[in-house]
Amino acid sequence: MAPTAPAATGAASPAALAVAKGHGKATAARSVRFSLPPLPSLSLAVQGQARAASSLCKRLARNVVAMATGEPAAAPAANEEFTEFVSALKQEWDRIEDKYAVTTLAVAATLGMWSAGGVVSAIDRLPIVPGLMEAVGIGYSGWFAYRNLLFKPDRDAFFAKVREVYEDIISG
């Protein structure tokens, strides 16, 4: 994009003044060009929102066309997924024999997560501990990558161990 003309802005460049006074050659005036950096790309969240809005518009358009032709409109997919989830949850709940133990376990897990969040929040408010914990986390991540991911034999052994644990969990 070329800069605006000096008359439009009210200020003249030194090269234009020199040419106007006759101190320089008319061909010596050169244009000054500058470029702006490219715009950043849309974030994934914005792209996801645009995709969801596009999907909603297409669904609404199908419903309008269906109503205009006299056909029944399609039910929203999210509502169907939720009802399927609830019905599957009800079936699983009916299969459980000891509902008291499962309920107690769910309440205990919820209380444990809530109290763990409180402990982490309290530690986070201490002045030096968050930085120290961040340094420990970075150090452990570096050690783990060096120990298990950097060299091919170590990486193969690590992935074999992961597959072994996965098979143990899935099989029994």
C-alpha positions as CSV (number, residue, x, y, z in Angstrom):
1,M,0.0,0.0,0.0
2,A,1.5,3.3,-1.0
3,P,1.5,6.3,1.3
4,T,-1.0,9.0,0.8
5,A,-0.2,12.1,-1.2
6,P,1.5,15.0,0.6
7,A,-1.4,17.4,-0.3
8,A,-3.9,15.1,1.3
9,T,-2.1,14.9,4.6
10,G,-0.9,18.5,4.7
11,A,2.7,17.5,5.1
12,A,5.3,17.1,2.3
13,S,8.2,14.7,2.3
14,P,11.7,16.1,2.1
15,A,12.2,14.5,-1.4
16,A,9.0,16.1,-2.7
17,L,10.1,19.5,-1.3
18,A,13.5,19.2,-3.0
19,V,11.9,18.4,-6.3
20,A,9.4,21.2,-6.0
21,K,12.2,23.8,-5.3
22,G,14.2,22.6,-8.2
23,H,17.1,21.3,-6.0
24,G,16.9,17.8,-7.3
25,K,16.0,15.9,-10.5
26,A,12.4,15.0,-11.0
27,T,13.4,11.5,-11.7
28,A,15.3,11.3,-8.4
29,A,12.1,11.2,-6.4
30,R,11.4,7.7,-5.3
31,S,8.3,6.2,-3.8
32,V,8.4,4.9,-0.3
33,R,6.6,1.7,0.3
34,F,5.9,-0.1,3.4
35,S,4.1,-3.3,4.2
36,L,1.9,-4.3,7.0
37,P,2.4,-7.6,8.8
38,P,-0.2,-10.3,7.7
39,L,-3.3,-10.6,9.9
40,P,-3.2,-13.5,12.3
41,S,-5.2,-16.5,11.4
42,L,-8.4,-17.2,13.2
43,S,-8.0,-19.2,16.4
44,L,-9.4,-22.7,16.7
45,A,-12.2,-21.5,19.0
46,V,-13.4,-18.9,16.5
47,Q,-13.2,-21.5,13.6
48,G,-15.1,-23.9,15.7
49,Q,-17.8,-21.3,16.5
50,A,-18.0,-20.4,12.8
51,R,-18.4,-24.1,11.9
52,A,-21.1,-24.6,14.6
53,A,-22.9,-21.5,13.4
54,S,-22.7,-22.7,9.8
55,S,-24.1,-26.1,10.9
56,L,-26.9,-24.4,12.7
57,C,-27.8,-22.3,9.7
58,K,-27.9,-25.3,7.4
59,R,-30.1,-27.2,9.9
60,L,-32.5,-24.2,10.1
61,A,-32.6,-24.0,6.3
62,R,-33.5,-27.7,6.0
63,N,-36.2,-27.2,8.6
64,V,-37.6,-24.2,6.7
65,V,-37.6,-26.2,3.4
66,A,-39.2,-29.1,5.1
67,M,-42.0,-27.0,6.6
68,A,-42.6,-25.3,3.3
69,T,-43.0,-28.7,1.6
70,G,-45.2,-30.0,4.4
71,E,-42.7,-32.6,5.7
72,P,-42.0,-32.9,9.4
73,A,-38.9,-31.0,10.6
74,A,-35.9,-33.1,11.8
75,A,-35.3,-33.2,15.5
76,P,-32.1,-31.6,16.7
77,A,-29.2,-34.1,17.0
78,A,-27.9,-32.8,20.3
79,N,-31.3,-33.6,22.0
80,E,-31.2,-37.1,20.5
81,E,-27.6,-37.7,21.8
82,F,-28.6,-36.4,25.3
83,T,-31.6,-38.8,25.5
84,E,-29.5,-41.7,24.3
85,F,-26.9,-40.9,27.0
86,V,-29.6,-40.7,29.7
87,S,-31.2,-43.9,28.6
88,A,-27.8,-45.7,28.6
89,L,-27.1,-44.3,32.0
90,K,-30.5,-45.5,33.3
91,Q,-29.8,-49.0,31.9
92,E,-26.4,-49.1,33.6
93,W,-27.9,-47.9,36.9
94,D,-30.5,-50.6,36.8
95,R,-27.8,-53.3,36.4
96,I,-25.9,-52.2,39.5
97,E,-26.6,-54.4,42.5
98,D,-25.0,-52.3,45.2
99,K,-26.3,-48.8,44.5
100,Y,-25.4,-47.5,48.0
101,A,-21.7,-48.3,47.5
102,V,-21.6,-46.6,44.1
103,T,-23.4,-43.5,45.4
104,T,-21.0,-43.3,48.4
105,L,-18.0,-43.7,46.1
106,A,-19.3,-40.9,43.8
107,V,-19.9,-38.6,46.7
108,A,-16.5,-39.4,48.2
109,A,-14.8,-38.8,44.8
110,T,-16.6,-35.4,44.4
111,L,-15.6,-34.3,47.9
112,G,-12.0,-35.5,47.3
113,M,-11.8,-33.5,44.1
114,W,-13.3,-30.4,45.8
115,S,-10.9,-30.6,48.7
116,A,-7.9,-31.2,46.4
117,G,-8.9,-28.1,44.4
118,G,-8.9,-26.2,47.7
119,V,-5.5,-27.4,48.7
120,V,-4.0,-26.5,45.3
121,S,-5.7,-23.1,45.5
122,A,-4.2,-22.5,48.9
123,I,-0.7,-23.6,47.8
124,D,-1.0,-21.4,44.7
125,R,-1.6,-18.3,46.9
126,L,1.8,-18.8,48.7
127,P,4.4,-16.5,47.4
128,I,7.3,-18.8,46.3
129,V,5.7,-22.2,46.0
130,P,4.0,-21.8,42.5
131,G,7.3,-20.8,40.9
132,L,9.1,-23.7,42.6
133,M,6.4,-26.2,41.5
134,E,6.6,-24.9,38.0
135,A,10.4,-25.4,38.0
136,V,9.9,-28.9,39.4
137,G,7.4,-29.7,36.7
138,I,9.6,-28.4,33.9
139,G,12.6,-30.4,35.3
140,Y,10.6,-33.6,35.6
141,S,9.2,-33.1,32.0
142,G,12.7,-32.7,30.7
143,W,14.0,-35.7,32.6
144,F,11.1,-37.8,31.4
145,A,11.7,-36.8,27.8
146,Y,15.4,-37.5,28.1
147,R,14.8,-40.8,29.8
148,N,12.0,-42.2,27.6
149,L,11.5,-40.2,24.4
150,L,14.9,-38.9,23.1
151,F,16.6,-42.1,21.9
152,K,14.9,-44.8,19.7
153,P,15.5,-47.9,21.9
154,D,14.2,-46.1,25.0
155,R,11.2,-44.8,23.0
156,D,10.4,-48.3,21.8
157,A,10.7,-49.7,25.3
158,F,8.4,-47.0,26.7
159,F,5.8,-47.5,24.0
160,A,5.9,-51.3,24.6
161,K,5.3,-50.7,28.3
162,V,2.4,-48.4,27.5
163,R,0.9,-51.0,25.2
164,E,1.4,-53.7,27.9
165,V,-0.4,-51.6,30.5
166,Y,-3.2,-50.8,28.0
167,E,-3.7,-54.5,27.3
168,D,-3.7,-55.3,31.0
169,I,-6.4,-52.6,31.6
170,I,-8.5,-53.6,28.6
171,S,-8.3,-57.4,29.2
172,G,-9.2,-57.5,32.8
